[in-house]
Amino acid sequence: MVDTEIHDIVLVGAGIVSATLGTLIATLQPDWRITVLERLGEPGNESSHAWNNAGTGHAGLCEFNYTPRGSDGTVDATGAVRIGEQYLTSLCFWAELVAQGQLGDPGDFIRSTPHLGLGRGTDGVAYLRARHAALREHPLFADLEISADRSRLEAWLPLVLRGRDEREPIAVTRSRQGTDVDFGVLTRRLLAALQRRGVAVRTHHEVRSLRRGQGRWEIGVRDRRADRVETLRSRFVFVGAGGATLPLLQGAGVPEVRGLGAFPISGRFLRASRPALVAEHPAKLYGHAAPGAPSISVPHLDRRVVAGREHLLFGPFAAFSPRFLKRGRHTDLVRSIRPDNLPTLLATARDNPSLLAYLVRQLTQSSAARLAALREFVPTAQEADWKLITAGQRVQTLRTVAGRGTMVGFGAEQLITEDATLAALLGASPGASASASAMVAVLAGCFPDRMPAWESRLRTLAPNASELLATGQAIDRLAHARRTLGLDPLISRS
Ligand SMILES: Cc1cc2nc3c(=O)[nH]c(=O)nc-3n(C[C@H](O)[C@H](O)[C@H](O)COP(=O)(O)OP(=O)(O)OC[C@H]3O[C@@H](n4cnc5c(N)ncnc54)[C@H](O)[C@@H]3O)c2cc1C
């Protein structure tokens, strides 16, 4: 069956990323015909679902992977500033939609949760001090405090300090600007608002093929409930299929993905829900990744609120599944291997022995070893309180860089075809936190001729944080967004 109408925009996948792009386009160009195709029965149920990610509003406030240390001991703050700026755009975007009455009560998907960084041992404490020094002058990090005072740390992190060896050198940074986000609820609210504006969101519809037709994309879709196949035609396609993005692009013959490989790593967490325990950790606390471990494995202990209930989450631990989606197929990995990317896969295995060793250690890890890792954060942890849960699939992009096989670490990148009729987001993280600025970049890359007309609306909807900082408006806009989202405390100029 061929749908004879030509769509302006087809969004493949109903996760946070497609929902964000759809919202931007529907606002900027309400006369365009937009359709969202989702293989599952409900939007936001893969990586964007609350239990499939850690819910951290990544802003660079506490995650050490954004602030590497150089050989001279100084810390490079560039990555933290970049993600801090991207998150500012996301906050402004969500706040604007809340102000328009499109997202309901923001307390259902975002709440203030202090972000803390833990430096352990003499070296860890020295790193934390250097990190604090590198960030504290920047306006987005103005409230970042540091302390090594035990009584202060006990007030900030009672659960983490209880039972800890007093001789262990530790220091902690804290920002009260941090957030915990339920990206699943946010995705569903964005898509419900889009449906109210006439956008078609077709669940149970799986995209099976993408083919270039005459000046159009032909999209082969299977209705999984009715077991019926149809073809849609669209001027523009965005592939926001999470882990399934690369195979769809491979099938479409997109030359930009030639040579790229993909490797799935499942995230697992320990979860505790006993109220007395949860009450003792009102924060997200990030530490150092283990030697040789990829940056996505930075351990953290998080207060989470999901469906109105409070929990603690510790991890991530890595596991292996050959699926590219949590509810994907066992054959996903094998089917993604092709003559053009086999050398990249082999080179990645050859050139990253410490990464491989880390993965093998993780895969063979016993529950006792996981408890030992948890006790580094919670010395008094009891196994009975903690349950192992499987979160989402991270499909890491592999590429050959300067002859070496490389696993692209923390970071998602936009891919735009040469003719700008198809775009996609590749890479696993921090796609959710950075979704607004990433999708503005997709708009700029794919619709350059429309940008002058959209510019002024975009300044309100999803402002560019670098421009706000350069013109001295960033802190006022951030304060306004935080107030609208019900976040506390408000950041001030001083
Ligand atoms: C363990 C873990 C922890 C994370 N922690 C954080 C965090 O703390 N903060 C943060 O910002 N980010 C975090 N992330 C990353 C974040 O979850 C993702 O970047 C984000 O959810 C990706 O959104 P998406 O819309 O691209 O993909 P998804 O949410 O996975 O959505 C893709 C959608 O496409 C659908 N789909 C797939 N194939 C097809 C097809 N062929 N046809 C139709 N539909 C299809 C899927 O069913 C799915 O609904 C984490 C990820 C993991 C795995």
Ligand as a Chemical Component Dictionary entry (heavy atoms), coordinates in Angstrom:
data_LIG
# 
_chem_comp.id                   LIG 
_chem_comp.type                 NON-POLYMER 
_chem_comp.pdbx_formal_charge   0 
_chem_comp.three_letter_code    LIG 
# 
loop_
_chem_comp_atom.comp_id 
_chem_comp_atom.atom_id 
_chem_comp_atom.alt_atom_id 
_chem_comp_atom.type_symbol 
_chem_comp_atom.charge 
_chem_comp_atom.model_Cartn_x 
_chem_comp_atom.model_Cartn_y 
_chem_comp_atom.model_Cartn_z 
_chem_comp_atom.pdbx_ordinal 
LIG C1  C1  C 0 22.271 3.180  30.903 1  
LIG C2  C2  C 0 22.013 4.544  30.320 2  
LIG C3  C3  C 0 22.064 5.668  31.134 3  
LIG C4  C4  C 0 21.836 6.937  30.583 4  
LIG N1  N1  N 0 21.816 8.022  31.416 5  
LIG C5  C5  C 0 21.520 9.243  30.909 6  
LIG C6  C6  C 0 21.407 10.358 31.770 7  
LIG O1  O1  O 0 21.546 10.239 32.988 8  
LIG N2  N2  N 0 21.124 11.566 31.214 9  
LIG C7  C7  C 0 20.962 11.725 29.862 10 
LIG O2  O2  O 0 20.731 12.841 29.420 11 
LIG N3  N3  N 0 21.058 10.675 29.018 12 
LIG C8  C8  C 0 21.316 9.444  29.520 13 
LIG N4  N4  N 0 21.376 8.361  28.695 14 
LIG C9  C9  C 0 21.205 8.581  27.254 15 
LIG C10 C10 C 0 19.740 8.795  26.908 16 
LIG O3  O3  O 0 18.929 7.819  27.513 17 
LIG C11 C11 C 0 19.601 8.757  25.408 18 
LIG O4  O4  O 0 20.542 9.631  24.799 19 
LIG C12 C12 C 0 18.229 9.194  24.928 20 
LIG O5  O5  O 0 17.195 8.587  25.653 21 
LIG C13 C13 C 0 18.134 8.844  23.454 22 
LIG O6  O6  O 0 16.879 9.225  22.990 23 
LIG P1  P1  P 0 16.449 8.800  21.547 24 
LIG O7  O7  O 0 15.167 9.472  21.305 25 
LIG O8  O8  O 0 17.566 9.036  20.606 26 
LIG O9  O9  O 0 16.326 7.205  21.627 27 
LIG P2  P2  P 0 15.235 6.272  22.314 28 
LIG O10 O10 O 0 14.643 6.853  23.535 29 
LIG O11 O11 O 0 15.867 4.928  22.433 30 
LIG O12 O12 O 0 14.093 6.252  21.243 31 
LIG C14 C14 C 0 14.219 5.603  20.007 32 
LIG C15 C15 C 0 12.849 5.129  19.623 33 
LIG O13 O13 O 0 12.900 4.634  18.313 34 
LIG C16 C16 C 0 12.091 3.489  18.231 35 
LIG N5  N5  N 0 12.534 2.715  17.058 36 
LIG C17 C17 C 0 13.695 2.065  16.901 37 
LIG N6  N6  N 0 13.756 1.507  15.686 38 
LIG C18 C18 C 0 12.614 1.838  15.048 39 
LIG C19 C19 C 0 12.086 1.577  13.763 40 
LIG N7  N7  N 0 12.764 0.838  12.875 41 
LIG N8  N8  N 0 10.868 2.057  13.447 42 
LIG C20 C20 C 0 10.155 2.812  14.331 43 
LIG N9  N9  N 0 10.602 3.084  15.575 44 
LIG C21 C21 C 0 11.825 2.620  15.923 45 
LIG C22 C22 C 0 12.338 2.801  19.564 46 
LIG O14 O14 O 0 11.312 1.872  19.882 47 
LIG C23 C23 C 0 12.360 3.988  20.502 48 
LIG O15 O15 O 0 11.086 4.307  21.024 49 
LIG C24 C24 C 0 21.579 7.082  29.206 50 
LIG C25 C25 C 0 21.505 5.947  28.389 51 
LIG C26 C26 C 0 21.690 4.690  28.941 52 
LIG C27 C27 C 0 21.540 3.493  28.061 53 
# 
loop_
_chem_comp_bond.comp_id 
_chem_comp_bond.atom_id_1 
_chem_comp_bond.atom_id_2 
_chem_comp_bond.value_order 
_chem_comp_bond.pdbx_ordinal 
LIG C1  C2  SING 1  
LIG C2  C3  SING 2  
LIG C2  C26 DOUB 3  
LIG C3  C4  DOUB 4  
LIG C4  N1  SING 5  
LIG C4  C24 SING 6  
LIG N1  C5  DOUB 7  
LIG C5  C6  SING 8  
LIG C5  C8  SING 9  
LIG C6  O1  DOUB 10 
LIG C6  N2  SING 11 
LIG N2  C7  SING 12 
LIG C7  O2  DOUB 13 
LIG C7  N3  SING 14 
LIG N3  C8  DOUB 15 
LIG C8  N4  SING 16 
LIG N4  C9  SING 17 
LIG N4  C24 SING 18 
LIG C9  C10 SING 19 
LIG C10 O3  SING 20 
LIG C10 C11 SING 21 
LIG C11 O4  SING 22 
LIG C11 C12 SING 23 
LIG C12 O5  SING 24 
LIG C12 C13 SING 25 
LIG C13 O6  SING 26 
LIG O6  P1  SING 27 
LIG P1  O7  DOUB 28 
LIG P1  O8  SING 29 
LIG P1  O9  SING 30 
LIG O9  P2  SING 31 
LIG P2  O10 DOUB 32 
LIG P2  O11 SING 33 
LIG P2  O12 SING 34 
LIG O12 C14 SING 35 
LIG C14 C15 SING 36 
LIG C15 O13 SING 37 
LIG C15 C23 SING 38 
LIG O13 C16 SING 39 
LIG C16 N5  SING 40 
LIG C16 C22 SING 41 
LIG N5  C17 SING 42 
LIG N5  C21 SING 43 
LIG C17 N6  DOUB 44 
LIG N6  C18 SING 45 
LIG C18 C19 SING 46 
LIG C18 C21 DOUB 47 
LIG C19 N7  SING 48 
LIG C19 N8  DOUB 49 
LIG N8  C20 SING 50 
LIG C20 N9  DOUB 51 
LIG N9  C21 SING 52 
LIG C22 O14 SING 53 
LIG C22 C23 SING 54 
LIG C23 O15 SING 55 
LIG C24 C25 DOUB 56 
LIG C25 C26 SING 57 
LIG C26 C27 SING 58 
# 
